[in-house]
Amino acid sequence: MIHAMMPSMIAALSGLPLSGTLFEDDWDTVCGLGKWNVQNGSAVNKWETGTALGTCCAYISNDGGTSAAYTASSSSTTYIYFDVTLPTNVDTINLNFDWRCDGENGGGFTSYDFGFVGIAKTTYTPSGSFPSGNTSRERIGATSNDGKFNKSYNSGGWSNEDITLSTTNEFVNAGEDVRFIFGWSNDGSVGDNPGFSIDNVILTFQGTPTPPSSGVVQLGTPGTSASGTLGIAPFAVAYDYSFAAWIIEASELSSVGGTADIESLELYMGLMADSTYLMFSQRIYMAHIGSKSTWLGSIPTVGLGSESLSNTTYVKTNFTQSYATADENDWFKFNFDNSFPWNGTDNIVIWWENRDGTYNFGGPTFNIQNKSGSVAYKRADSSYPTGSCSTDTERPIMKLNYT
């Protein structure tokens, strides 16, 4: 793994820097790919460096870098990528680079000859011309052309791409490793030279001046899968629609030591039958709630309209989420759009509205712990459920990240 900036380098500075460069390569000093991981395989069209386009840069070549030409009749998918560790106070990152590419364009994400740029977990090894919306990797840039860098995204010659991502992006997490991928794909028919060519690549960050203290509370130990295949909480994959709510008692959060803003939720994902699974129209809410005995006595209703709630917060708004087998047996993080202000004394209820409108038995399962009477749920087909819920013991194992 190649790291352009390690945490020890950041810590060595006096305080946390508010901005800085995480990675840079303009190929002016060294004309080579020594800063990059290269994945060319046996493809005819490979990533090389050379001066075929003027000063040294990186480009797709079919002759070892002598020319910036690719063989259109030989299908290829190749990559170069680098990894960095994001600072612990990161707020935004900016990826800027010059590029040119003619290739061949078509409708959709995979047609036909194009460059692409991605952000990914460092556990992901590049494969295929991956589309957006996957939890282990995502295309970035060239948004008006389905993430494809070719002549349909510029008018020829060199162009500049400037991409800014904030910590609302699931891959931009303070103190964590992240991978940036530059890829090329051509379908083996026709196309125009040059292929994807890049120069002056620089990744920078902006940080928060005074990072707040933070912590995490883990409730439950991974290892117990939900019973059956229908699912209860957080959602039921075998139904068009589902509602699930679960209580966290204040005593379980004693380690927080007072008030806190809960910024994200992590659930431990088990196995799934399909290789990928996409869910639309998902919503997460949090609120303060009374005792669990009151909950059990009143029989909760969908939306918790019969409950005595306060500080109800729409923490993650109407979102689409993709799951993949690469995420199995690991923590799956949901970064909130709006943090929940826990008052330090009351119980908390989390409820999840699955308004997707379709179902598939191949979706993800989540590890659970048995907590008597802590879960309320209702599932339905054709329309979103209403009325009284059922109660259950299978509460998801979770982490709450707070500041």
Secondary structure, 3 states (H helix, E strand, C coil): CCECCCHHHHHCCCCCCCEEEEEEECCCCCCCCCCCEEECCCCCCEEEEECCCCCCEEEEECCCCCCCCCCCCCCEEEEEEEEEECCCCEEEEEEEEEEECCEEECCCCCCEEEEEEEEECCCCCCCCCCCCCECCEEEECCHHHCCCECCCCCCCCCEEEEEEEECCCCCCCCCCEEEEEEEEEECCCCCECCCCEEEEEEEEEEECCCCCCCEEEEECCCCCECCCCCCCCCCCCCCCEEEEEEEECHHHHHHHCCCEEEEEEEEEEEEECCCEEEEEEEEEEEEEECCHHHHHHHCCEHHHCCCCEEEEEEEEEEEEEEEEHHHCCEEEEEEEEEEEEECCCCEEEEEEEECCCCCCCCCEEEEEEEEEEEEEEEEECCCCCCCECEEEEEEECEEEEEC
